[in-house]
């Protein structure tokens, strides 16, 4: 088993992501970091009043993530940690360039974050925990650093979608391929000859990592990583006294949001518990190479919506960032389609008809679903569908 020092050595030689120099798209509001509370506060805390004065920990900030959050959440107090001095050096340059004064940087492994004399409203840890020798140690440290109603936004690798990655990692170990620039370039040339039906091909087409040495090293030459199936991830959270609040983008995990909805198994799937539905869809899709999710401590107040009760009457719908509305090249009977740019895996577009467009436009009125339902009887079913497809989220009135 590799050690933390091996992981640190990789990122000292190959800082990741490839260090950017231009953050103007974030300054202009055209781009936003995944999980940013400025855009998704009520996805974390639907029952709380919005505030931008949050304590945020970025556990494994890499070369740019701390700056992205600092720019888009200027009133938050941000603590960022990373193993790599080179990543932190580049982050420091970006923070100075964009005059961000709300970040403190620390070189350390995330398992030591409990040394900070404070707890956090929100912890961001994407692509980090799966590189630890013992991910439970890291997750328990993060849990111990959350406030009682704090939230963790995390991403870990998905096992089935990375089958080809692990085959190529073993290939590179057999040949002694290293993350030195010369070896990365030779490996890039070899990958061009990969058989068309090799399991790595779909992911290689989807990722930009193979274009850079840093990305190549992170993907195929990493000394330490592990991946999770959905059941393994849920068990891991339980073992660390945490629970899943929701998938960041939940549609790829729901049978009603993929081709399974049109199959003879739709009724059987709907009868399963939600955990088993997630697992079944992961097996059906076969391509989920990462899991991005929101989690909380097991004893924290949870915020899942109970659509079977009258709870939904008190919810005010909000448009999810990343939604695109199209009014051209439409299927027959549709007035518009909705798609979500945050979906990394295929999800059908939502069709708006003459009957549903007025309900969708009702979002702008900031009315509760209960108020909308007095005028539109289909309100509950329509907004549950939008929720399932990651088109809306809610705050409690």
N, C-alpha and C positions, 0 to 999 in steps of 0.2 A: 504494500500500500504506500502510495506517495505521501509525502508530508507537506505541511503548509509551506515550508521553505521551498519545496519544488515548484509549487504554484506561484509563489512570490518571484522565483527566478524567471519563470516564463514571462510574467507581466513586467518585470524590469527590462527584459530584452525586447519584448513585443507588447508595448502598452496597447490596451484594448478598451473600447473600440478605437479604430484608427483616429488619432487625435485631430479633432476638427479645429478650425480657426475662425469660422464665421457663424455667429449665432444670431444674425440679423432676422432670420425667419421667426425665431422665438421672440425677439424684441417686438416684431411687428404683429405678433399674435397669430401668424399663419401656421406655425407649428406649436405643438405642446407636448410635454413629456407624458407618457402613459402613467396614469395614476395621479396626476397633478390635482391636488384638492381645490385649486382655483377653478377648475372645470368640473370636478366630480365630487364636491364636498358632500352632497346629499346622497350619493351612491354609498359613501362610507357611513354617513349619519343622517338618515332621512328624518329622524325625530328631533334633530338639533337645529338651533338657529345658526345660520351661516356666520362664520368668522374666518378671517384670513390670518389671524394671529395664532398660528399653530407652532408647536414644537415638532420638527421633522428630523428624523434620523435617516440618512442614506447609507446603508450598510453594504459597502462595496461600490463606490461611486464611479470607478473607472476614470476615463479622461474627460467626460463632459456632463455626466448626469447631474452633478451638484450645481453646475452653472445653469443648466436648463431649468431646474427647480428654483434657483435663486432669481432668475429673470422673470419667471411666470408667477412666482409667489413671493413678491418683494417684502411683504410684511411678516412672513414666517421667519422663525429662527431655525436655521438649518445646521445640523451637525453631520459631517460627512467623513467616512472612514474608508481606507483602502490599504491593501498590502503594498502596493507599488509606489515607490517614491517618484518614479517618472510620471505615473498617472496623476499623482497629486501635484507635481510640479507644473504639469500642463493645465490642470484645473486652476491652480493659483494664477497662472498667466491669464486664463479666460476671465476669471473673477475680476482681476485688475482691469482688464480691457473693457469690460462692461460695467465697471464700477459697482459691483455687487458687494455690499458690506454685511450681508446677513448670513454668512457661512463661516463656520470654523472647521478646519481640516485636521485630520489626525491619521497618522500612519499606524495601523494596527489591524489584527484579524478581528472579524466581527464577533468572535466568541468572547472578546474582552470588553464589549460595549457596556456591560453592567458596571464597569468602572466609572462611568459618567455619573455625576451626582444629580441625575434627573431622569424622569421618564418622559415618554414621547407620545404625542397624539397619533402620529402616523410614522410607520417605519417602512421604507422602500428598500427592497432587496431583490434585485432582478439578476438572474444568472450567476448567483454567488453560492448559495447554500449547497448546491449539488457539487461544488468543487472542494468541499471540506472533507477531511478524512472521516469525520463523524457528523453528518448533517444534523443529527439530533442535538448535539452540543450547541451548534450554531442557532438552531431554531429555539431552543430553550433559553439561550441568552437574549434573543430578540423578544421572546415572550416576557421575560423578566424586565425588559426595558419599556414595555408598553404601559400607558396609563390604564386605569380600570376599564375605560370605554375606548381604548386605543385600537387602531387597526393596523394590520400588516398587509402591505401590497407586495406580492412576491411572484417570481417566475422561476420554475425549475424545469429541467428537461423532461420530455415525454418519451417513454421507452419505445413504443412501437414505431413512431415516426423517425427514430434515430437508428434503426436497425442497420442501414447502410453506413452510417457514421462509425458505428462500433466495428463493423467489418473492416473499414479502411483504417481505423486506429490500430487494429491488430495487424493489418498488412504493414503499416508503417513501423510498428514495433519489430516485426520479423526482419525488416530490411535495415533497421537502425536509422530511420529517417529522423532528423532533428528539426527544431524550429529555427535553425540558422537560415538566413535569406537565400543562400544558394540551394539548400535542400527544399525550401518552400517553392522555389521557382521550378525545380525539377519535378516536384510532386504535382504542381499545377499542369505541367505538360503531360504527365501520366494520366491525370484525370480526364483529359480530352479524349482518351482512348477507352474510357469506361464503357462497358457494354450497355446498350440502351435500356436493357431490362434489369440492370443492377439496382438494388434497393436505394442507393444513394442518389440516383438521378433525379427523382422528384424534388428532394430537398435541395440539391445543388442548383436546380432551376429557380428555387424560391429564395435562396439566400444570397447576399452580397459578400459573404465572408470569404469565398474562394478567390475574390479579386485582389485581396491584400494579404501580405505575409502575416500580419497580426490576426486577421480573421481566419486564415488557414491554420495557424498554430492553435488558436482557440478552439476551432472545430475538430480538427483531425489529429493534432499532436499534443493534446493536453495530457499532463501527467496524472490528472485526478478528476474524474467526473463520474456521476451515476445518474440514471434516469428513473422516472417513476411512471407506473401505470396509475390510472385513477384510483383503484382500490388501495394501492401502496401509498399514494399521496394522502388519502383520507386516514389510513391507519397511522401514518407518520404524524399527522396533525394530532390525532387522538393521543398517541404516545407522548407527545410533548404538551399535552393539556391545552390544545387549541382546537378550533373547529372552523370549518369552511363557512364563510358568510355567503360568498357567491363566486363563480368564475368571473374574471374580469369581463370577458366577452362570453356570454353563456350560450348563445345560439349554437355554436359548434358542438355542444354537449347534449343538446336536447333533440329527441327523436322527431318532434313536431317541426323542427327547423331544418330537416334534411330529407333526403329521398326516402328514408324509412317511413315517413308519414304516408306515403303512397303505396306501401307494401302490405301484404296480408298479415305482417307481424305488428302493425300499428297498435292494435287493441291489446295484444300481449305486452308490448312495451309500456303502454300507458298504465297497465296494472302493476308494474314494478315500482318499488320504492325509488326515490329520486337518485340515491347513490347507485343503484343497480342500473337505472336508465343511463346515467353518465357513463358507467363502465361499458354498457352494451353499445352505446354510440361510439365510444372510443374504439372498440373492437371492430365495429362496422366500418368506420372511416379508415382506420389503419394508418393515418398520416399525421396524427397530432404529435409534433416533435417538441412541443413545449406546453406547459400548463401555467397560465397566469391567473392569479386568484387573490381574493381578499379573505383574510382570516382574522379571527379574534381569539382572545383567551376563552376557555370553556366556560368560565364563570362570569363572562361579560354579557351585558344585555344584547340580545341578537335582534337582527332587523329584517329577517326574511318576511316576505309578504304572504299572508294567508288569504288567498283569493277565495277560499271556500266560506270565509266569514264576511262580516260587513266592514272589516278593516279597510278595504279598498275605498270606501265612500269618503274617507278623510284624506285621501292622497291627492296631491296636486302634481300633475305631470310636467316634466321638464324635458326638453329635447336633449338627446345625447350628442356630445361632440363627435364629429366624424360622420354624421349622416349626410348623404347626398340625395337630393330630390331631383328626379328626372321627369321631364314631360314630353320627351321625344321617343320615337321608335317603341311605342307602347303596345302591349298585348291588347287584344280586343276587349273592350269594356273597362279598361283602366284609364284613369285620368292622370295618374302619376305613379312612379315607383320610388321606393325608399331603399337605399343600400347603406351599409356601414363599412367605412374604410378600415375600421379596426379589426375586421374579420380576416384572419390570416388563412382561414380554411373556407372552402366554398359554402356559402349560405344563400338560399334563394332571396331575391328581392321581395319586398313587401309591396303588394299592389293596393293602390288607393282607388276606390270607385266613387261614383256619384253619391252613394250612401255614406261612405266613410270619410270623404274629404272634409265635410263640416266638423266632424269630431276631431280630426287631426288639427284643423285650424283653431279648434277650441283651446289648444295648448296655449296660444297667445293670450287668452283671456285670464290665465292664472286662476281658473276655477277648479274646485275639487271635482273628482270623478263623480261624487254623489250629486253635485249640482248639474254636471253634464248629463248624468243619467236621467234626470227629470225631463230632458228634452230628447235624448237619444237612448232608447232602451238597450241598444247593443254596446253601450259604453264599456261595461266590464270586460266583455269578451274581446273587444277591439283593443283596449289598452293592455290587457294581459298579453295579447299577441304582439303588440309593439314592444312590450317589456321582454318577452321571450326572445325577440329578434334584435335586442339591443338598440332599439330606436328611441326609447325614452327611459328615464328613471324618475323617481318621485321624491317629493318632500311631504312631510305631514303638515296639514294645515294648522 
